[in-house]
């Protein structure tokens, strides 16, 4: 079977690109021919010979005038539609699997596939299909104001990077895509958490949709769990408001005799250091790290904290933590609860209550054996669920639901 896969970026910028690339890797490993479609420059190609690279619009850079000029192609790009249609036809694709395509590729490419009679599967791991700013979150709060297709709320709230122009553009994009029935062109959707599927159903009360669960492509068995559980907790990731790291720093001040290490960088770094400086010196900022340096610290941590205050769907940090046998103290948000399962592979807390975070930290800080048991359960769960065989089975199920015949 010949599968085309489209995503906004080819270069690695985060977990979304890992998902995209790993899906293609698993398909090739199972004998499928693949065509990758993305935006980028030749320098991003990295030797890939099955990659169609297209130019990305720049509506989120420059001044207001440049944003206005780039807006039409960011919402609907006829040139990309034509280029992708030709590529799909030349490739003789049996299916188009799209990931995050808004703005950079635009949903026009979905219509290219439908005009050729090619089924389309969409993997949605953020909230862009129901929320103009992708997150159901802005200015420090969870937000459902756009429910009922009330996308003008995005303009009132300035919810897209607190920028009026970007918020107007995103609202217009959402209204136009609804008018064109963009999401009615998809034959099947995949989500990596029940929570995201449930939220989609709440926002799309007027439509039915076919969906299945597709967990992160992640080979947990390739990682070896460490047996050391040193007396420190770890956060790693972006230092940005929706990640809730300020709540973790506040909580750490309530457990002064236990260390918390923070790995990462971002716009909140200075603010977080200022909050920590008023504490007891038990918070250590290590800056950004990548494997294998990060794995070395992660494999020794007593636990990992995921304090997100937005509805994070399926954080890769939990995959990484479980694969190395680390329990997770996670916020009661989005898909985090499903993965951690309170009392089994970690603990769940209300991220709006620093005292609740501190209580979880204290519980595993004083009980290494409990952390160790949770870590072992996390590793067993991860190895059993997150492997190429299971991922390919779920991928086939989604493609069959879209109308592909594997016989």
Number of C-alpha atoms within 10 A of each C-alpha: 14 17 21 25 23 25 24 24 24 24 17 12 9 10 15 21 18 18 20 25 18 17 21 22 15 17 20 14 12 12 10 14 16 19 20 21 25 22 22 18 14 10 8 14 15 9 9 9 9 13 18 18 18 20 12 19 20 16 23 19 11 9 10 13 11 13 19 14 12 16 23 17 20 23 23 21 19 17 14 21 20 15 14 24 21 15 17 24 14 9 15 15 22 20 23 27 23 23 21 24 22 17 23 25 31 24 25 24 25 27 19 23 24 17 11 14 12 22 23 26 28 25 23 21 26 22 19 17 20 23 26 27 21 15 21 21 20 19 14 11 11 15 18 16 16 17 15 13 16 14 22 19 19 26 21 11 16 19 26 23 13 14 13 17 21 25 24 21 22 27 25 20 22 23 16 14 18 14 9 13 11 16 17 12 17 21 20 23 24 23 23 19 23 15 20 22 18 12 14 17 15 13 17 16 10 8 9 9 13 13 18 19 17 22 20 25 25 23 20 24 18 11 16 12 22 17 14 14 21 15 17 21 25 24 24 22 19 18 24 17 18 21 20 19 26 23 21 27 23 20 22 27 23 18 20 14 15 19 20 27 19 23 20 17 18 13 11 15 17 12 12 19 15 10 13 21 14 10 16 15 15 18 23 14 16 12 15 15 15 11 9 9 9 13 16 13 16 25 24 21 26 25 31 25 28 27 27 26 23 23 22 25 23 24 18 18 17 23 23 20 26 32 29 28 35 35 32 32 29 26 28 24 22 20 19 25 21 15 21 23 15 16 12 18 26 28 24 24 22 16 23 15 13 19 19 16 29 20 15 18 26 17 14 23 23 12 11 17 12 17 25 21 17 25 29 23 19 29 27 18 18 24 19 12 18 19 18 21 14 16 21 18 11 17 22 15 16 24 24 14 18 21 16 17 11 9 3
